Amino acid sequence: MIDNEILSTDDRIYELRTYVTHPGKLDDLHKRFSNHTLQLFARHGMVNVGYWIPVDQENTLIYILSHKSRESAEASWDSFINDPEWRQVYEESHADGPIVKEIESVFMKGAPYSQIR
């Protein structure tokens, strides 16, 4: 469950991320996220807002993270990418080849009328 207070500060920034996997690799990505990535994101100060599987796009995962600020997002990603546990998980998950083919990231702020700001 997400604490609404965490999601309603003026400086809060959201990050919409879309991952497209190589064919047949979406299940591997789901395993990596459920077993490791979500916990590592939280450890590095990122709030897991939600995860979605598009019904009309194959091999795709879309998710939203929340950060205290844009600067906080950059610091969180830097510490995440350099985390030894993440590096090990990443390498192990590539034992049978790369999982993700492309990543898109968009930073957003809530509109004044949005329930999430």
C-alpha beads as a LAMMPS data file, in Angstrom:
LAMMPS data file: protein, C-alpha beads

117 atoms
116 bonds

1 atom types
1 bond types

-500.0 500.0 xlo xhi
-500.0 500.0 ylo yhi
-500.0 500.0 zlo zhi

Masses

1 110.0

Atoms # bond

1 1 1 0.000 0.000 0.000
2 1 1 1.239 3.506 -0.833
3 1 1 1.172 6.256 1.796
4 1 1 -0.825 9.132 0.223
5 1 1 1.298 11.650 2.111
6 1 1 4.344 10.368 0.216
7 1 1 2.537 10.986 -3.059
8 1 1 1.263 14.508 -2.406
9 1 1 4.211 16.854 -1.918
10 1 1 4.811 19.811 -4.226
11 1 1 8.306 18.689 -5.230
12 1 1 7.387 15.028 -5.784
13 1 1 8.254 13.765 -9.259
14 1 1 6.972 10.654 -10.999
15 1 1 8.804 8.531 -13.482
16 1 1 6.899 6.559 -16.098
17 1 1 9.084 3.750 -17.429
18 1 1 8.320 1.412 -20.306
19 1 1 10.405 -1.706 -20.881
20 1 1 10.155 -3.750 -24.057
21 1 1 11.737 -7.166 -23.728
22 1 1 13.238 -9.444 -26.301
23 1 1 10.678 -12.055 -27.451
24 1 1 10.033 -14.677 -24.787
25 1 1 11.809 -12.706 -22.032
26 1 1 8.884 -10.921 -20.324
27 1 1 8.507 -13.684 -17.722
28 1 1 12.221 -13.347 -16.899
29 1 1 11.714 -9.608 -16.376
30 1 1 8.703 -10.243 -14.121
31 1 1 10.775 -12.663 -12.026
32 1 1 13.622 -10.164 -11.702
33 1 1 11.249 -7.396 -10.625
34 1 1 9.234 -9.492 -8.172
35 1 1 12.252 -11.233 -6.633
36 1 1 14.755 -8.372 -6.537
37 1 1 14.158 -5.068 -8.300
38 1 1 11.204 -3.719 -6.289
39 1 1 13.064 -4.225 -3.013
40 1 1 16.222 -2.646 -4.428
41 1 1 14.258 0.364 -5.710
42 1 1 12.815 0.876 -2.212
43 1 1 16.254 0.504 -0.642
44 1 1 17.487 3.333 -2.849
45 1 1 14.634 5.716 -2.021
46 1 1 12.300 5.055 -4.945
47 1 1 8.590 4.493 -4.248
48 1 1 7.000 1.707 -6.291
49 1 1 3.672 3.265 -7.365
50 1 1 2.379 0.644 -9.784
51 1 1 3.184 -1.873 -12.498
52 1 1 1.126 -2.691 -15.583
53 1 1 1.122 -5.153 -18.467
54 1 1 -0.432 -3.623 -21.604
55 1 1 -3.197 -5.735 -23.103
56 1 1 -2.353 -4.696 -26.666
57 1 1 1.456 -4.728 -26.626
58 1 1 3.509 -7.875 -26.350
59 1 1 6.731 -8.104 -24.357
60 1 1 6.056 -4.850 -22.487
61 1 1 6.065 -3.754 -18.846
62 1 1 5.041 -0.238 -17.812
63 1 1 5.570 1.118 -14.312
64 1 1 5.628 4.314 -12.295
65 1 1 8.099 5.253 -9.584
66 1 1 7.840 8.259 -7.293
67 1 1 10.819 10.337 -6.175
68 1 1 11.158 13.214 -3.696
69 1 1 12.541 15.428 -6.479
70 1 1 14.309 15.210 -9.834
71 1 1 17.655 15.446 -8.036
72 1 1 16.583 12.656 -5.692
73 1 1 15.643 10.527 -8.699
74 1 1 19.084 10.971 -10.218
75 1 1 20.790 10.110 -6.920
76 1 1 18.548 7.059 -6.410
77 1 1 19.239 5.718 -9.891
78 1 1 22.961 6.271 -9.458
79 1 1 23.049 4.373 -6.162
80 1 1 20.805 1.619 -7.560
81 1 1 22.935 1.067 -10.656
82 1 1 26.085 0.883 -8.535
83 1 1 24.599 -1.424 -5.877
84 1 1 26.653 -4.668 -5.817
85 1 1 23.508 -6.731 -5.235
86 1 1 21.854 -5.207 -8.328
87 1 1 24.960 -5.814 -10.414
88 1 1 24.925 -9.480 -9.408
89 1 1 21.173 -9.869 -10.060
90 1 1 21.564 -8.154 -13.437
91 1 1 24.437 -10.406 -14.498
92 1 1 22.680 -13.578 -13.322
93 1 1 19.483 -12.588 -15.138
94 1 1 21.463 -12.321 -18.386
95 1 1 22.794 -15.881 -18.222
96 1 1 20.543 -16.855 -21.156
97 1 1 20.935 -13.550 -23.005
98 1 1 19.693 -10.001 -22.525
99 1 1 16.145 -9.464 -21.286
100 1 1 15.309 -5.848 -22.107
101 1 1 15.476 -4.577 -25.677
102 1 1 14.489 -0.944 -25.045
103 1 1 13.673 1.405 -22.152
104 1 1 11.772 4.669 -22.217
105 1 1 11.658 6.996 -19.218
106 1 1 9.485 10.096 -18.774
107 1 1 9.580 12.331 -15.671
108 1 1 6.241 13.905 -14.718
109 1 1 4.593 16.150 -12.134
110 1 1 0.955 15.814 -11.134
111 1 1 -1.507 18.224 -12.687
112 1 1 -3.265 20.569 -10.217
113 1 1 -6.505 18.542 -10.505
114 1 1 -4.838 15.125 -10.179
115 1 1 -5.503 12.994 -7.114
116 1 1 -1.814 12.142 -7.143
117 1 1 0.451 15.169 -6.998

Bonds

1 1 1 2
2 1 2 3
3 1 3 4
4 1 4 5
5 1 5 6
6 1 6 7
7 1 7 8
8 1 8 9
9 1 9 10
10 1 10 11
11 1 11 12
12 1 12 13
13 1 13 14
14 1 14 15
15 1 15 16
16 1 16 17
17 1 17 18
18 1 18 19
19 1 19 20
20 1 20 21
21 1 21 22
22 1 22 23
23 1 23 24
24 1 24 25
25 1 25 26
26 1 26 27
27 1 27 28
28 1 28 29
29 1 29 30
30 1 30 31
31 1 31 32
32 1 32 33
33 1 33 34
34 1 34 35
35 1 35 36
36 1 36 37
37 1 37 38
38 1 38 39
39 1 39 40
40 1 40 41
41 1 41 42
42 1 42 43
43 1 43 44
44 1 44 45
45 1 45 46
46 1 46 47
47 1 47 48
48 1 48 49
49 1 49 50
50 1 50 51
51 1 51 52
52 1 52 53
53 1 53 54
54 1 54 55
55 1 55 56
56 1 56 57
57 1 57 58
58 1 58 59
59 1 59 60
60 1 60 61
61 1 61 62
62 1 62 63
63 1 63 64
64 1 64 65
65 1 65 66
66 1 66 67
67 1 67 68
68 1 68 69
69 1 69 70
70 1 70 71
71 1 71 72
72 1 72 73
73 1 73 74
74 1 74 75
75 1 75 76
76 1 76 77
77 1 77 78
78 1 78 79
79 1 79 80
80 1 80 81
81 1 81 82
82 1 82 83
83 1 83 84
84 1 84 85
85 1 85 86
86 1 86 87
87 1 87 88
88 1 88 89
89 1 89 90
90 1 90 91
91 1 91 92
92 1 92 93
93 1 93 94
94 1 94 95
95 1 95 96
96 1 96 97
97 1 97 98
98 1 98 99
99 1 99 100
100 1 100 101
101 1 101 102
102 1 102 103
103 1 103 104
104 1 104 105
105 1 105 106
106 1 106 107
107 1 107 108
108 1 108 109
109 1 109 110
110 1 110 111
111 1 111 112
112 1 112 113
113 1 113 114
114 1 114 115
115 1 115 116
116 1 116 117
